């Protein structure tokens, strides 16, 4: 699910790290966007729309839309297309618009 060879771009090797998606361990590359690691692991639905509960996935990948808002380490509304992956992160689909009172 990852691009390994590209005619123009280089993909330097980065260390693999373990993170957790809804309590399940997954692997990704340190520093890559969380959404890219989830996508490579086969996770296509990042959240559900607050009103109609429609699935939302990796869409704009530049932080402009709200399709990738997730809860990361207990903090809601994180744009996982921009947030860099670190070892041990706890990533969850958030329910609704997220509870800002839950932030640390």
LINHUKA-V609254 format. One record per backbone hydrogen bond with DSSP energy under -1.0 kcal/mol. NH is the residue of the N-H (numbers start at 1). CO is the residue of the C=O. E is the energy in kcal/mol with one decimal. If there is no record, write none. Layout:
BEGIN
nh=<NH	NH>
co=<CO	CO>
e=<E	E>
END
This chain:
BEGIN
nh=<17	19	20	21	22	24	26	28	30	31	32	34	35	37	38	39	40	41	42	43	46	47	49	53	56	69	70	71	72	73	75	78	80	80	82	83	85	88	89	91	92	98	102	103>
co=<28	26	89	24	91	21	19	17	15	85	29	83	80	33	34	35	36	37	39	38	56	56	54	49	47	66	78	92	75	90	72	70	68	78	79	79	32	18	86	20	71	95	99	100>
e=<-2.9	-2.5	-3.1	-2.7	-3.0	-2.1	-3.0	-2.1	-2.8	-2.6	-2.2	-2.4	-2.5	-1.8	-2.5	-2.6	-2.5	-1.3	-1.7	-2.7	-2.8	-1.6	-2.9	-1.5	-2.8	-1.1	-2.1	-2.5	-2.5	-3.3	-2.1	-2.7	-1.6	-1.2	-1.9	-1.7	-2.7	-3.4	-1.4	-3.5	-2.7	-1.5	-2.1	-1.2>
END
